[in-house]
C-alpha cells in the first residue's frame, strides 16, 4: 500500500515510541548510529540544496526584468518576512506559558544517559550557508546578465540532480530517521514531555496561519476596496486544493481562476500567481519560525529578536523555489537552523517532523496569500501601465 510522507512519519513516531519502551540497547544504538550518519549527510547536502535551488531561481527572476517583476518580488519577500516576524511575536507571547515552566523542568529531569553510536562517519559540507547563498546570487545574477544557455542549462541540470537526490536518498529515509529520534527519546525518557509540547505548538500554529490570511486580505482590501472576507471566501477553492495537493505549482490553475473571480485582471493574475508560487512563502516561514522558536524555548536556547530577524531575513531568500515535494522548504532551511539558531541532530529531526505534520496548511496559506498579493499589484499597476512592464 502506497502511503504519503505524512502518514509514514506518523507511523514512524508511533512505532518509535512503542518500540522504545521495550527496545534492547543494541537496537537503539543501531538507530543512533544510522541517525548520526544520516544527519552528517543532511549537513553535507545543505549547501548543495541552496546552490541547486537558488541559482536557477535568481537566474529566472533576473531574466524577467521590469518594474512589475521588481515590485511583485519585493512584495512577496516583504509578506514572507512579516509573516515570520508575526509568528515570532505571537510565539514569544504564547509559547512560554504553554511549553516552559514545569514541562521544561520535567524535560531536564527526565533526561537519561546519552546513548552513543557504534561509530561515526564525518561528511563536512563543501562550504558554509552564507558562502553558498553569496555564490548562488553571484552566479544567478551573472547567468541572468549574460543571457547565455550553457551555465543556465548547467544550473537547471544541477537542480534536477539535487532534487533527485532529495527525492531518492533523503525523503524515503526521513521516516526511518524520525523513528530513530523518537526511539532514542523514549529510551531516554523524554518523549512524553515532547509530545505534549508538540500538540500545543500545532494548535497555536494553525491559529496563526488563519490570522495571517485575515491580515493579508484586510490589507489587500484597502487597495482593492472590497470586503476582505468576501475576497478570502472567493479564494477558498484554491485553499482546499492546496490542502489536498500539498503543492503550490499544482494549485496554480485553481489559484488563477479564483484570483480572476476576485476581480484581478487576467494579465496581472497570469503574471503574479505563477511567480508567487515560487517566491511567496508566508505560510512556510510562519511554520518554520514558530516551530524553531518553540524548540529553542523547550531546550532553553537563546531566542532573541535580533537573532530571529537575521534568521527570518535569510529564510525568505533560502526557501525561494523550494523543490516541489512535501517538506521542500524545511529541507532548504536546515542550514540556517544549524548555523544561525544552533540546532543539533535531535532538534533538526523534530523540526522536520513538526513541519511535515502541518505541510499542507503551510502550502494552503502560501497559495491563498498569492491572491491577496495579486489584488495589491492589480491596484498598483492599472491597465494602462502594464502594457510593457513584464
C-alpha positions as CSV (number, residue, x, y, z in Angstrom):
1,X,0.0,0.0,0.0
2,X,1.4,3.4,-1.0
3,X,1.4,6.0,1.7
4,X,2.2,9.7,1.6
5,X,5.1,11.1,3.6
6,X,2.9,12.4,6.4
7,X,1.3,9.0,7.2
8,X,4.7,7.4,7.1
9,X,6.1,9.9,9.6
10,X,3.1,9.4,11.8
11,X,3.6,5.6,11.8
12,X,7.4,6.2,12.5
13,X,6.6,8.4,15.5
14,X,4.1,5.9,17.0
15,X,6.4,2.9,16.2
16,X,9.4,4.7,17.7
17,X,7.6,5.4,20.9
18,X,6.1,1.9,21.2
19,X,9.3,0.0,20.4
20,X,11.3,2.4,22.6
21,X,9.6,1.1,25.8
22,X,10.8,-2.5,25.0
23,X,13.9,-1.9,22.8
24,X,17.2,-3.5,23.8
25,X,20.1,-1.2,24.0
26,X,21.8,-2.7,20.9
27,X,18.8,-1.8,18.7
28,X,18.7,1.7,20.0
29,X,22.4,2.1,19.3
30,X,21.9,0.8,15.7
31,X,19.4,3.6,15.0
32,X,21.5,6.2,16.9
33,X,24.4,5.2,14.5
34,X,22.1,5.5,11.5
35,X,20.8,8.8,12.6
36,X,24.3,10.2,13.1
37,X,25.3,9.2,9.5
38,X,22.1,10.5,8.0
39,X,22.5,13.8,9.9
40,X,26.0,14.2,8.5
41,X,24.7,13.5,5.0
42,X,22.0,16.2,5.5
43,X,24.6,18.6,6.6
44,X,26.7,17.8,3.5
45,X,23.7,18.4,1.3
46,X,22.6,21.8,2.7
47,X,25.0,23.9,0.5
48,X,24.0,21.8,-2.5
49,X,20.4,22.4,-1.8
50,X,20.9,26.2,-1.6
51,X,23.1,26.2,-4.8
52,X,20.8,23.9,-6.7
53,X,17.5,25.8,-6.0
54,X,18.6,29.4,-5.5
55,X,20.8,29.8,-8.6
56,X,18.2,28.8,-11.2
57,X,15.5,30.8,-9.3
58,X,17.6,34.0,-9.3
59,X,18.6,33.5,-12.9
60,X,15.0,33.1,-14.0
61,X,13.8,36.1,-12.0
62,X,16.7,38.3,-13.2
63,X,16.0,37.5,-16.8
64,X,12.4,38.9,-16.5
65,X,13.5,42.4,-15.8
66,X,10.8,45.1,-15.3
67,X,9.1,47.2,-12.7
68,X,6.2,44.8,-12.3
69,X,8.6,42.0,-11.5
70,X,10.6,44.0,-9.0
71,X,7.5,45.2,-7.1
72,X,6.0,41.7,-7.1
73,X,9.2,40.1,-5.8
74,X,9.7,42.8,-3.1
75,X,6.0,42.5,-2.0
76,X,6.3,38.7,-1.8
77,X,9.5,38.9,0.2
78,X,8.1,41.5,2.5
79,X,5.0,39.4,3.1
80,X,7.2,36.4,3.9
81,X,9.3,38.4,6.3
82,X,6.4,39.9,8.1
83,X,4.7,36.5,8.4
84,X,7.9,35.2,10.1
85,X,8.0,38.3,12.3
86,X,4.3,37.9,13.3
87,X,5.0,34.2,14.1
88,X,7.9,35.2,16.3
89,X,6.0,37.9,18.1
90,X,2.9,35.7,18.7
91,X,5.2,32.8,19.8
92,X,7.1,34.9,22.3
93,X,3.7,35.9,23.8
94,X,2.1,32.4,24.0
95,X,4.8,29.7,23.9
96,X,6.5,30.5,27.3
97,X,3.2,30.0,29.2
98,X,2.4,26.8,27.2
99,X,5.7,24.9,27.0
100,X,8.0,26.2,29.7
101,X,7.9,26.1,33.5
102,X,7.0,22.7,34.8
103,X,7.4,21.0,31.4
104,X,10.9,22.4,30.9
105,X,11.9,21.2,34.4
106,X,10.3,17.8,33.6
107,X,12.2,17.5,30.4
108,X,15.5,18.3,32.1
109,X,14.8,15.8,35.0
110,X,13.6,13.0,32.7
111,X,16.7,13.0,30.6
112,X,18.6,9.7,30.9
113,X,22.1,8.9,29.9
114,X,23.0,9.8,26.3
115,X,23.3,6.8,24.0
116,X,26.4,6.8,22.0
117,X,26.6,5.4,18.4
118,X,28.7,2.4,17.4
119,X,30.7,4.6,15.1
120,X,30.6,7.9,13.2
121,X,31.2,9.0,9.6
122,X,32.2,12.6,9.1
123,X,30.9,14.4,6.0
124,X,31.9,18.0,6.2
125,X,30.0,20.3,3.8
126,X,31.9,21.9,1.0
127,X,31.1,25.4,2.2
128,X,29.0,27.2,4.9
129,X,25.5,28.5,4.4
130,X,26.4,32.2,3.8
131,X,29.1,31.3,1.3
132,X,26.5,29.1,-0.6
133,X,24.0,32.0,-0.6
134,X,26.5,34.6,-1.8
135,X,27.7,32.2,-4.6
136,X,24.2,31.5,-5.6
137,X,23.4,35.2,-6.0
138,X,26.6,35.9,-7.9
139,X,26.1,33.0,-10.3
140,X,22.3,33.5,-10.6
141,X,22.6,37.2,-11.4
142,X,25.6,36.5,-13.7
143,X,23.6,34.0,-15.7
144,X,20.7,36.4,-16.0
145,X,23.0,39.2,-17.2
146,X,24.9,37.1,-19.8
147,X,21.7,35.6,-21.1
148,X,23.6,32.5,-22.2
149,X,22.4,28.9,-22.3
150,X,25.4,26.9,-21.1
151,X,25.5,27.9,-17.5
152,X,21.7,28.2,-17.3
153,X,21.3,24.6,-18.5
154,X,24.1,23.5,-16.1
155,X,22.3,25.2,-13.2
156,X,19.0,23.6,-14.2
157,X,20.6,20.2,-14.5
158,X,22.3,20.6,-11.1
159,X,18.9,21.5,-9.6
160,X,17.5,18.3,-11.1
161,X,20.3,16.3,-9.6
162,X,19.8,17.8,-6.1
163,X,16.0,17.4,-6.3
164,X,16.5,13.8,-7.4
165,X,18.9,13.2,-4.5
166,X,16.4,14.6,-2.1
167,X,13.6,12.5,-3.6
168,X,15.5,9.3,-3.7
169,X,18.0,9.4,-0.8
170,X,16.6,11.8,1.7
171,X,12.7,11.8,1.7
172,X,12.4,8.0,1.7
173,X,14.7,7.7,4.7
174,X,13.1,10.5,6.7
175,X,10.6,8.2,8.4
176,X,13.4,5.9,9.5
177,X,15.3,9.0,10.8
178,X,12.3,10.2,12.7
179,X,11.7,6.7,14.0
180,X,15.3,6.6,15.4
181,X,14.9,10.0,17.0
182,X,11.6,9.1,18.8
183,X,13.0,5.6,19.7
184,X,16.0,7.3,21.3
185,X,13.9,9.9,23.1
186,X,11.6,7.2,24.5
187,X,14.6,5.2,25.8
188,X,16.0,8.4,27.4
189,X,12.6,9.1,29.0
190,X,11.8,12.4,27.2
191,X,9.1,11.5,24.7
192,X,6.1,12.3,26.9
193,X,7.0,15.9,27.5
194,X,7.9,16.4,23.9
195,X,4.6,15.1,22.6
196,X,2.6,17.4,25.0
197,X,4.6,20.3,23.7
198,X,4.0,19.2,20.0
199,X,0.2,19.2,20.5
200,X,0.2,22.8,21.9
201,X,2.6,24.1,19.2
202,X,0.4,22.7,16.4
203,X,-2.7,24.3,17.7
204,X,-1.0,27.7,18.0
205,X,0.4,27.5,14.5
206,X,-2.9,26.6,13.0
207,X,-4.5,29.7,14.6
208,X,-1.6,31.8,13.4
209,X,-1.9,30.7,9.8
210,X,-5.6,31.7,9.8
211,X,-4.7,35.0,11.3
212,X,-2.0,35.8,8.7
213,X,-4.5,35.2,5.9
214,X,-7.0,37.5,7.5
215,X,-4.4,40.2,7.9
216,X,-3.2,39.8,4.3
217,X,-6.7,40.1,2.9
218,X,-7.5,43.1,5.1
219,X,-4.5,44.9,3.7
220,X,-5.4,43.8,0.1
221,X,-9.0,45.0,0.7
222,X,-7.7,48.5,1.4
223,X,-6.2,48.5,-2.2
224,X,-9.0,46.6,-3.9
225,X,-11.7,48.5,-2.0
226,X,-13.7,45.3,-1.4
227,X,-14.8,43.2,1.5
228,X,-11.8,41.2,2.7
229,X,-13.9,38.3,3.9
230,X,-15.6,38.1,0.5
231,X,-12.2,38.0,-1.1
232,X,-11.0,35.3,1.2
233,X,-14.1,33.3,0.6
234,X,-13.6,33.5,-3.1
235,X,-10.1,32.1,-2.7
236,X,-11.3,29.1,-0.7
237,X,-11.2,26.6,-3.6
238,X,-7.5,27.3,-4.0
239,X,-7.0,26.9,-0.3
240,X,-8.7,23.5,-0.2
241,X,-7.0,22.4,-3.4
242,X,-3.6,23.2,-1.9
243,X,-4.6,21.2,1.2
244,X,-5.1,18.2,-0.9
245,X,-2.1,18.5,-3.4
246,X,0.4,20.0,-0.9
247,X,1.9,21.8,-3.9
248,X,1.7,25.4,-4.9
249,X,2.6,24.6,-8.5
250,X,-0.2,22.0,-8.9
251,X,-2.7,24.5,-7.5
252,X,-1.8,27.3,-9.9
253,X,-4.8,26.7,-12.3
254,X,-7.3,27.0,-9.4
255,X,-5.4,30.0,-7.9
256,X,-5.5,31.8,-11.2
257,X,-9.2,31.1,-11.7
258,X,-10.2,32.3,-8.2
259,X,-7.9,35.3,-8.4
260,X,-9.6,36.5,-11.6
261,X,-13.0,35.8,-10.0
262,X,-11.9,38.1,-7.2
263,X,-11.7,40.9,-9.7
264,X,-8.0,40.9,-10.6
265,X,-7.2,41.4,-14.3
266,X,-6.2,38.3,-16.2
267,X,-2.8,39.8,-17.3
268,X,-1.9,40.6,-13.7
269,X,-3.1,37.3,-12.3
270,X,-1.3,35.4,-15.1
271,X,2.0,37.1,-14.1
272,X,1.7,37.3,-10.3
273,X,0.3,33.9,-9.4
274,X,2.9,31.7,-11.1
275,X,5.7,33.9,-9.9
276,X,4.4,34.0,-6.3
277,X,4.0,30.2,-6.4
278,X,7.8,30.0,-6.1
279,X,8.8,33.2,-4.2
280,X,5.9,33.9,-1.8
281,X,6.3,31.7,1.3
282,X,4.4,33.3,4.1
283,X,2.8,30.1,5.4
284,X,6.1,28.2,5.2
285,X,8.0,31.0,7.0
286,X,5.3,31.2,9.7
287,X,5.5,27.5,10.4
288,X,9.3,27.3,10.4
289,X,9.8,30.3,12.7
290,X,7.1,29.1,15.1
291,X,8.5,25.6,15.3
292,X,12.0,26.8,15.7
293,X,11.0,29.3,18.4
294,X,9.1,26.6,20.3
295,X,12.1,24.2,20.2
296,X,14.5,26.9,21.4
297,X,12.2,27.6,24.4
298,X,11.8,23.8,25.1
299,X,15.5,23.3,25.2
300,X,16.3,26.6,26.9
301,X,18.3,28.0,24.0
302,X,18.7,31.7,23.1
303,X,15.8,33.2,21.0
304,X,16.5,36.9,21.0
305,X,14.7,39.2,18.4
306,X,17.9,40.1,16.6
307,X,18.9,36.5,16.1
308,X,15.4,35.6,14.7
309,X,15.2,38.7,12.5
310,X,18.5,37.5,11.0
311,X,17.1,34.0,10.6
312,X,13.8,35.2,9.0
313,X,15.6,37.6,6.6
314,X,17.8,34.8,5.3
315,X,14.9,32.3,5.3
316,X,12.9,34.4,2.9
317,X,15.7,34.0,0.3
318,X,16.8,30.5,1.1
319,X,13.3,28.9,0.5
320,X,12.8,30.5,-2.9
321,X,11.8,27.9,-5.4
322,X,11.9,25.1,-2.8
323,X,11.5,21.7,-4.5
324,X,8.0,20.7,-5.4
325,X,8.0,17.9,-2.8
326,X,6.4,17.7,0.7
327,X,8.8,19.4,3.1
328,X,10.9,21.1,0.5
329,X,11.0,24.4,2.4
330,X,12.2,22.8,5.6
331,X,14.9,20.9,3.6
332,X,16.2,24.2,2.2
333,X,16.2,25.9,5.7
334,X,18.2,23.2,7.5
335,X,21.4,25.1,7.0
336,X,20.0,28.3,8.7
337,X,18.6,26.3,11.6
338,X,22.1,24.8,12.2
339,X,24.2,27.9,11.5
340,X,22.1,30.7,13.0
341,X,19.9,29.0,15.7
342,X,22.5,26.3,16.6
343,X,20.1,23.3,16.1
344,X,21.6,19.9,16.6
345,X,20.6,16.5,15.2
346,X,17.7,16.0,17.6
347,X,16.1,19.4,17.2
348,X,16.5,19.3,13.4
349,X,14.7,16.0,13.3
350,X,11.9,17.4,15.4
351,X,11.7,20.4,13.2
352,X,11.2,18.1,10.2
353,X,8.5,16.1,11.9
354,X,6.7,19.2,13.1
355,X,6.9,20.9,9.7
356,X,5.7,18.0,7.7
357,X,2.9,17.3,10.1
358,X,1.5,20.7,9.0
359,X,2.9,20.9,5.5
360,X,-0.4,21.1,3.7
361,X,-1.6,24.0,5.8
362,X,1.5,26.0,5.1
363,X,1.1,25.4,1.3
364,X,-2.6,26.4,1.5
365,X,-1.5,29.6,3.3
366,X,1.1,30.4,0.7
367,X,-1.3,29.8,-2.2
368,X,-4.3,31.7,-0.7
369,X,-2.0,34.6,0.1
370,X,-0.9,34.8,-3.6
371,X,-4.4,36.1,-4.3
372,X,-4.0,39.0,-1.8
373,X,-0.7,40.0,-3.4
374,X,-2.2,39.9,-6.9
375,X,-5.0,42.2,-5.7
376,X,-2.5,44.7,-4.4
377,X,-0.4,44.6,-7.6
378,X,-3.7,44.9,-9.6
379,X,-4.3,48.3,-7.9
380,X,-0.7,49.5,-8.1
381,X,-0.5,48.8,-11.8
382,X,-3.6,49.9,-13.7
383,X,-4.2,48.6,-17.2
384,X,-2.6,51.5,-19.0
385,X,0.7,51.0,-17.0
386,X,1.2,47.3,-17.5
387,X,1.4,47.1,-21.3
388,X,5.2,46.9,-21.5
389,X,6.3,46.3,-17.9
390,X,6.5,42.5,-17.9
